[in-house]
C-alpha cells in the first residue's frame, strides 16, 4: 500500500482524501488551522459539490439562503440566493468528515518538501517528518509554486488585492451584497449573530494605498463614502475591527502534476473571487484527482495518460472560469477607461465563452477519460466549446454515432436506442448545430 500524504485540509484536500479512501487507499493529511476567521458566500452548486464529495458535516455548516443585493453598472437588484459559510465552523466540519472516513490528520505546519527518484520527504514543525510515495498539494493560493518536490511557474491574471474587514455589529437577518466602484468592487455580508464582513477588491498596479497602519482607517473611509454600505450595515458600531489583506490574483500552475505529486484546488488554479464560487472551483479539480492518483499508483504504465487528463482539465477549468469573470466585468460600462475595469474586461482574451454550435466542427478523437475509478483511453467527440471532448450521453458513446451521422440519417443511426436515450442524444445533437 502506497503512503499518500495530502498537504492541506481545505475542501479540495478533504475531497481528495475521501475519494482516495473510497478507492481503498490509506491517506494522511497535514494541515494547520486557518489564521483568520473568514466568511464565504457560496451558491447552490457549491453545496451540491460538497455533497458529491461526501463532505456532509461540512455541508451542514451553510446558512439558510438569502437574496444577494447587487449594485452593478448603476442597476440595483436582488439577484441569486447566497449561502454564507463561516470558515472556522466549516473547517471543523471538514475535519469531522475526515475523522469519520478514517483519514489520519496531523495538525502541523509544513516546513519543506523534498523528493528523490522514488519518494517525498515532508519536514514538519513540531511533528515527526513524513515519507510519502505520493504527495497531493492542496494548500490553496499560498502553496509554494516551487520547492524541492513540486516545480512551479504559473500564468497570472491582473495583479489583484482584497482587503477584508471583520467586526462585531448588532444581531439581525443574515444578508450579503455586491457593489461595483470606479476602482474595484466590494462584497458585504452580515451573519445573524451580528458578525459583519466587508471586502474590497482592488488593482495592485493602479491603487495607491496607505501603509499597513493606515489600512483600517482607509477601509472605514471607503465604507462611509458608500451609500449602499451605510444602508447595509445600518451604521453599526464596529467592535473588535480586524483587517486581513490577501492576494486575489487569478493564477494557473503550468505544472499541475508530475512524478509522485499532483496539485488540486487553488494550488492548481485559482480565479478571481468575483464569481463567488471559489470552493466550487476548488472542488472541480479535486473531484477528478482520486481517479488520477489511483491510476498512477495501480497502473503506472498509464501515468502519462493520467497526468495529461489532470493537466488538461485544470487548464480548461481555469480559462473557462476566467472568461466568465471577464464577461461579468464587461457588464460594468460606467468606468471602462479606469485601469481596474479596463484590465479585467479584456483578460484573458477575446474568445467567446461559448462558441456558436457547429456540427461540422465536431471531431472524433482519442482522449483520456475516467472509467471505473481509473483514467482510460477512449474515442470522444470534441467541439470548439468542449475541446477535451464528450464521451457519452445517457450511457451512449457519442463517437460512433457522430461518425455514422456523416453519411447516415439520424433516424437510422438512433433506431437501436431506447426511446429516452434517443431523445437525449437527439437533444444533444441539436445543441451542437445538427440539422436533419
C-alpha positions in Angstrom: 0.0 0.0 0.0 1.4 3.4 -1.0 1.8 6.1 1.6 -0.3 9.1 0.3 0.1 12.4 2.0 -2.1 15.4 1.4 -0.9 18.9 2.3 -3.9 21.0 3.3 -7.3 20.1 4.8 -9.5 22.6 2.9 -12.4 21.5 0.7 -10.0 20.4 -2.1 -7.7 18.3 0.2 -10.7 16.8 2.1 -12.5 15.9 -1.1 -9.4 14.1 -2.5 -8.9 12.3 0.8 -12.4 10.9 0.9 -12.2 9.9 -2.8 -9.0 8.0 -2.2 -10.4 6.3 0.9 -13.4 5.1 -1.3 -10.8 3.6 -3.7 -9.1 1.7 -0.9 -6.1 4.0 -0.2 -4.7 4.9 3.3 -4.3 8.7 3.4 -2.7 11.1 5.8 -3.4 14.9 5.8 -1.2 17.6 7.2 -2.8 20.9 7.9 -2.6 23.9 10.1 -5.7 25.9 11.1 -6.7 29.0 9.1 -5.2 32.0 10.8 -8.1 34.4 10.0 -11.8 33.9 10.7 -13.2 34.5 7.2 -16.7 34.1 5.7 -17.6 32.9 2.2 -20.7 33.3 0.1 -21.5 30.3 -2.0 -24.1 29.2 -4.4 -26.3 26.1 -4.5 -23.9 24.3 -6.9 -21.2 24.6 -4.2 -23.4 22.7 -1.8 -24.1 20.1 -4.5 -20.3 19.7 -5.0 -19.7 19.2 -1.3 -22.5 16.6 -1.2 -20.9 14.8 -4.2 -17.6 14.8 -2.4 -19.2 13.2 0.7 -18.5 16.2 2.9 -21.8 16.0 4.7 -20.8 17.5 8.0 -19.1 20.5 6.3 -22.2 20.9 4.1 -24.4 21.3 7.2 -22.4 24.4 8.2 -24.1 26.5 5.4 -26.6 29.1 6.5 -30.1 29.4 5.2 -30.1 31.0 1.7 -30.7 34.8 1.4 -31.1 37.1 -1.6 -27.9 38.9 -2.5 -28.3 42.6 -3.2 -26.3 43.7 -6.3 -25.4 47.2 -7.4 -23.6 46.8 -10.8 -23.4 49.1 -13.8 -25.8 51.5 -12.0 -28.5 48.9 -11.6 -29.7 47.7 -8.2 -31.5 44.4 -7.8 -31.8 41.3 -5.7 -30.1 38.5 -7.7 -29.5 34.9 -6.8 -29.5 33.2 -3.5 -26.3 33.0 -1.5 -25.4 30.7 1.4 -22.9 32.0 4.0 -20.2 29.7 5.2 -18.4 30.6 8.4 -14.9 29.3 7.7 -13.9 28.2 11.2 -17.1 26.2 11.6 -16.8 24.9 8.0 -13.2 23.9 8.5 -14.2 22.0 11.7 -16.9 20.2 9.6 -14.3 19.2 7.1 -12.1 17.7 9.9 -15.1 15.9 11.3 -15.8 14.4 7.8 -12.1 13.3 7.6 -12.3 11.7 11.0 -15.5 9.8 10.1 -13.8 8.5 7.0 -10.8 7.2 8.9 -8.3 9.7 7.5 -5.3 10.5 9.7 -4.9 14.2 10.3 -1.7 15.9 11.6 -2.1 19.4 12.8 1.3 21.0 11.9 3.0 23.5 9.6 4.8 22.2 6.6 8.4 23.4 6.6 9.7 21.8 3.4 9.1 19.1 0.9 11.9 17.3 -0.9 11.8 14.5 -3.4 14.3 11.9 -4.7 13.7 9.4 -7.5 11.1 7.4 -5.6 9.7 9.2 -2.5 8.9 12.6 -1.0 10.1 13.8 2.4 7.9 16.3 4.3 9.5 18.2 7.1 7.0 19.4 9.8 7.1 21.9 12.6 6.6 20.2 16.0 5.8 16.8 14.5 7.9 13.9 13.1 8.9 14.1 9.4 6.9 12.1 6.9 8.0 9.9 4.0 5.4 9.6 1.2 5.2 7.7 -2.1 2.7 10.3 -3.4 2.1 14.0 -2.4 -1.1 16.0 -3.0 -0.5 19.8 -2.8 -3.8 21.3 -1.6 -2.7 24.3 0.5 -4.6 26.8 -1.7 -3.3 30.0 -3.1 -0.5 30.2 -0.6 1.0 26.8 -1.7 4.6 27.4 -2.9 5.0 27.4 -6.7 8.4 25.8 -6.4 10.0 23.7 -3.8 12.1 20.5 -3.6 9.3 18.3 -4.9 6.7 20.4 -6.7 8.2 22.5 -9.5 6.3 25.6 -10.4 5.8 28.7 -12.6 2.3 30.0 -13.3 0.2 32.0 -15.6 -1.2 35.1 -13.8 -4.1 37.4 -14.4 -4.1 41.2 -13.5 -2.5 41.6 -10.0 -5.4 41.9 -7.6 -5.6 42.6 -3.8 -8.5 42.1 -1.5 -8.8 43.9 1.8 -11.2 42.1 4.2 -12.6 43.8 7.3 -14.4 41.9 10.1 -16.1 43.3 13.1 -18.9 42.6 15.6 -22.2 44.5 15.0 -25.7 44.1 16.1 -27.6 40.7 15.5 -30.0 40.7 12.6 -31.1 38.8 9.5 -28.2 37.2 7.5 -27.6 39.0 4.2 -25.0 39.7 1.5 -24.4 42.4 -1.1 -22.1 43.3 -4.0 -21.3 46.8 -5.2 -19.1 48.0 -8.1 -16.9 51.1 -7.7 -14.7 53.1 -10.0 -11.5 51.4 -8.8 -12.8 47.9 -7.8 -15.7 46.1 -6.2 -17.0 45.3 -2.8 -18.6 42.2 -1.2 -20.5 42.7 2.1 -22.1 40.2 4.4 -23.7 40.1 7.8 -24.3 36.9 9.9 -27.3 36.5 12.1 -25.2 36.9 15.3 -24.1 40.3 14.1 -20.6 39.5 12.7 -20.0 41.8 9.7 -17.7 41.4 6.8 -16.7 44.0 4.1 -14.1 43.1 1.4 -12.9 45.4 -1.2 -11.0 44.1 -4.3 -8.6 46.5 -6.0 -6.0 46.6 -8.8 -2.5 46.4 -7.3 -0.7 48.4 -10.1 -3.1 51.4 -10.1 -4.1 51.7 -6.5 -2.3 54.0 -4.0 -2.8 52.6 -0.5 -1.5 53.8 2.9 1.0 51.8 4.9 -0.3 48.9 7.0 -1.0 51.1 10.0 -3.4 53.2 7.9 -5.3 50.5 6.1 -8.1 50.2 8.7 -8.9 53.9 8.5 -8.7 53.7 4.7 -11.3 50.9 4.6 -13.5 52.7 7.1 -13.4 55.8 4.9 -14.4 53.8 1.9 -17.3 52.3 3.7 -18.5 55.7 4.9 -18.4 57.0 1.4 -20.7 54.2 0.1 -24.4 54.7 0.5 -25.0 51.0 -0.1 -22.6 50.1 2.7 -24.1 52.5 5.1 -27.6 51.1 4.4 -26.4 47.5 4.5 -24.6 47.7 7.9 -27.2 50.2 9.3 -24.4 52.3 10.8 -23.5 49.6 13.3 -20.7 50.3 15.8 -17.6 48.4 14.7 -16.4 46.4 17.8 -13.3 44.3 17.5 -12.5 45.5 14.0 -9.9 43.4 12.2 -8.2 43.6 8.8 -6.8 40.9 6.6 -5.1 41.6 3.2 -4.7 38.8 0.7 -3.9 38.3 -3.0 -6.9 37.6 -5.3 -4.9 37.4 -8.5 -6.0 34.6 -10.9 -3.3 32.0 -11.1 -2.8 28.8 -13.0 0.1 26.4 -12.3 1.8 25.4 -15.6 2.7 22.1 -14.0 -0.3 20.6 -12.0 1.2 17.1 -11.7 4.4 15.2 -12.1 6.1 12.1 -10.9 4.8 11.3 -7.4 2.8 14.6 -6.9 -0.3 16.5 -8.0 -1.8 19.9 -7.3 -5.5 20.3 -6.6 -7.9 23.1 -5.8 -6.5 26.6 -5.6 -3.0 25.2 -5.5 -3.5 24.2 -9.1 -5.6 27.1 -10.3 -7.4 30.0 -8.6 -9.5 32.5 -10.3 -10.9 36.0 -9.5 -13.2 35.8 -6.4 -15.8 37.8 -8.4 -17.7 34.6 -9.4 -18.3 33.9 -5.7 -17.7 30.2 -6.3 -14.1 29.7 -5.1 -15.0 26.5 -3.3 -16.8 25.1 -6.4 -13.7 25.8 -8.5 -11.5 24.0 -5.9 -13.8 21.0 -5.9 -13.9 20.9 -9.7 -10.3 19.9 -9.9 -10.3 17.9 -6.7 -13.1 15.5 -7.6 -11.2 14.1 -10.6 -7.9 13.8 -8.7 -8.6 10.5 -6.8 -9.0 8.6 -10.1 -5.8 10.2 -11.5 -3.8 9.2 -8.4 -5.4 5.7 -8.3 -4.3 5.2 -11.9 -0.7 6.3 -11.2 -0.4 4.1 -8.1 -2.0 1.0 -9.5 -1.3 1.2 -13.3 2.0 3.1 -13.6 2.1 2.3 -17.3 -0.8 4.8 -17.7 1.0 7.6 -15.7 1.5 9.9 -18.7 -2.2 9.5 -19.7 -3.4 10.3 -16.2 -1.2 13.3 -16.0 -2.5 14.5 -19.4 -6.0 14.1 -18.2 -5.5 16.2 -15.0 -3.4 19.0 -16.6 -5.8 19.5 -19.5 -8.8 19.7 -17.3 -7.3 22.0 -14.8 -6.3 24.4 -17.7 -9.8 24.1 -19.3 -11.5 24.9 -16.0 -9.2 27.9 -15.4 -9.7 29.5 -18.8 -13.5 28.9 -18.7 -13.8 30.5 -15.2 -11.5 33.4 -16.3 -13.8 34.1 -19.3 -16.9 34.0 -17.1 -15.3 36.7 -14.9 -14.2 38.7 -18.0 -17.8 38.8 -19.3 -19.2 39.9 -15.9 -16.6 42.7 -15.6 -17.5 43.8 -19.1 -21.1 44.4 -18.0 -19.9 47.3 -15.9 -19.9 50.1 -18.5 -19.5 53.2 -16.3 -15.8 53.1 -15.8 -14.4 51.3 -18.9 -11.4 53.6 -19.1 -10.5 53.0 -15.4 -7.4 50.7 -15.0 -9.2 48.2 -12.9 -12.1 47.6 -15.3 -10.0 48.0 -18.5 -7.6 45.3 -17.5 -10.3 42.8 -16.3 -12.9 43.2 -19.0 -10.4 42.1 -21.7 -8.5 39.4 -19.8 -7.7 36.6 -20.7 -8.6 37.0 -24.3 -11.4 37.9 -26.7 -12.6 34.3 -27.3 -16.4 33.9 -26.6 -17.2 31.8 -23.5 -19.5 29.6 -25.7 -18.6 29.5 -29.4 -21.6 29.2 -31.8 -22.5 25.5 -32.2 -21.3 24.0 -35.5 -21.9 20.3 -36.2 -19.4 20.4 -39.0 -16.7 21.3 -36.4 -17.2 18.2 -34.3 -14.3 15.8 -34.4 -13.8 12.2 -33.2 -10.5 11.8 -31.3 -8.9 9.5 -28.8 -8.6 11.1 -25.4 -8.2 10.2 -21.7 -11.4 9.6 -19.8 -12.5 8.3 -16.4 -13.7 4.7 -16.3 -14.3 2.7 -13.1 -12.1 4.9 -10.8 -9.2 4.9 -13.3 -8.0 7.0 -16.3 -8.5 5.2 -19.5 -8.4 6.0 -23.2 -11.5 6.2 -25.4 -12.9 7.9 -28.5 -14.7 11.2 -27.7 -16.4 13.9 -29.7 -14.6 17.3 -29.4 -16.1 20.7 -30.4 -14.9 24.4 -30.1 -16.9 24.6 -26.9 -15.7 21.2 -25.5 -12.2 20.8 -26.7 -11.4 17.9 -24.4 -14.4 16.0 -25.7 -17.6 14.4 -24.6 -17.6 10.6 -24.2 -21.2 9.7 -23.7 -24.8 10.9 -23.2 -27.2 8.8 -21.2 -24.6 6.0 -21.2 -24.4 6.0 -25.0 -21.0 6.6 -26.5 -21.2 9.5 -29.0 -18.2 8.9 -31.2 -19.6 6.0 -33.2 -22.9 7.9 -33.6 -21.3 11.1 -34.8 -19.1 9.1 -37.3 -22.2 7.4 -38.7 -24.2 10.7 -39.0 -21.6 11.9 -41.5 -23.3 9.6 -44.1 -26.4 8.2 -42.5 -29.7 9.8 -41.5 -30.4 10.4 -37.7 -33.5 8.2 -37.8 -31.4 5.2 -38.9 -28.4 5.9 -36.6 -30.7 6.3 -33.5 -33.1 3.4 -34.3 -31.5 0.9 -31.9 -31.5 3.2 -28.9 -34.2 3.1 -26.2 -36.7 6.0 -26.6 -35.3 8.0 -23.7 -31.8 7.5 -24.8 -32.6 8.5 -28.4 -34.4 11.6 -27.1 -31.4 12.8 -25.0 -28.9 12.1 -27.8 -31.1 13.9 -30.3 -31.3 16.9 -28.0 -27.5 16.9 -27.7 -27.1 16.8 -31.4 -29.5 19.7 -31.9 -27.5 21.7 -29.3 -24.4 21.0 -31.4 -25.9 22.5 -34.5 -27.1 19.3 -36.2 -29.8 19.8 -38.7 -31.5 16.6 -40.0 
